[in-house]
């Protein structure tokens, strides 16, 4: 079985400060890991993914994430937050050996609020 | 523009009245999927399709049907909607393969009274 935990329902950060949105995962095999962002009344937009290779992955809008196998974590980070980054963020995992139809297992989401 | 489209975007219906939510993608993706999003539960997969005429159940398939007669379309059918199917529904598509990200439609907000 695979699962994803996003321990914080909400993260608040001041504009210009660094932000971190946490994600831990559990899979039986090796994971593929994804981050998505959802703006109000919009669908999910892909931000970045970890497949293999460098543990630090860079994605859209200045976001990056660090894969840590020993801690089974894939935290989303950005060096300097913008008010426009305020949105709902989802971490998702897929076991690369899974035969469950490429299903993504999503966390419950973390609401990021960036204040001016 | 590469995109996944869904219709309708908003729908209010009554218990038992059959409805269909359409989904279409223009990226020639083999894989398509339906999710529902509920507060505090994240997204849960309803059904998926690996290719034309190949569909299978996800985590929460009860009360739903799908079909995949054409590669670009993957409609979600609720034969007899019930209030517990009130939710936000997303269609997604991707290339075949576990390393590919999925592209999501804008969502359909369904209310069943």
HADDOCK unambig.tbl for C-alpha pairs under 7 A between the chains (distance, minus, plus):
assign (segid A and resid 32 and name CA) (segid B and resid 99 and name CA) 6.50 0.50 0.50
assign (segid A and resid 42 and name CA) (segid B and resid 106 and name CA) 5.22 0.50 0.50
assign (segid A and resid 42 and name CA) (segid B and resid 107 and name CA) 6.93 0.50 0.50
assign (segid A and resid 43 and name CA) (segid B and resid 104 and name CA) 5.87 0.50 0.50
assign (segid A and resid 43 and name CA) (segid B and resid 105 and name CA) 5.61 0.50 0.50
assign (segid A and resid 43 and name CA) (segid B and resid 106 and name CA) 4.14 0.50 0.50
assign (segid A and resid 43 and name CA) (segid B and resid 107 and name CA) 5.73 0.50 0.50
assign (segid A and resid 44 and name CA) (segid B and resid 104 and name CA) 5.73 0.50 0.50
assign (segid A and resid 45 and name CA) (segid B and resid 104 and name CA) 6.94 0.50 0.50
assign (segid A and resid 51 and name CA) (segid B and resid 99 and name CA) 6.45 0.50 0.50
assign (segid A and resid 96 and name CA) (segid B and resid 98 and name CA) 5.98 0.50 0.50
assign (segid A and resid 101 and name CA) (segid B and resid 50 and name CA) 6.90 0.50 0.50
assign (segid A and resid 102 and name CA) (segid B and resid 98 and name CA) 5.34 0.50 0.50
assign (segid A and resid 106 and name CA) (segid B and resid 42 and name CA) 6.25 0.50 0.50
assign (segid A and resid 106 and name CA) (segid B and resid 43 and name CA) 5.95 0.50 0.50
assign (segid A and resid 107 and name CA) (segid B and resid 42 and name CA) 5.91 0.50 0.50
assign (segid A and resid 108 and name CA) (segid B and resid 40 and name CA) 5.83 0.50 0.50
assign (segid A and resid 108 and name CA) (segid B and resid 41 and name CA) 5.35 0.50 0.50
assign (segid A and resid 108 and name CA) (segid B and resid 42 and name CA) 3.95 0.50 0.50
assign (segid A and resid 109 and name CA) (segid B and resid 42 and name CA) 6.16 0.50 0.50
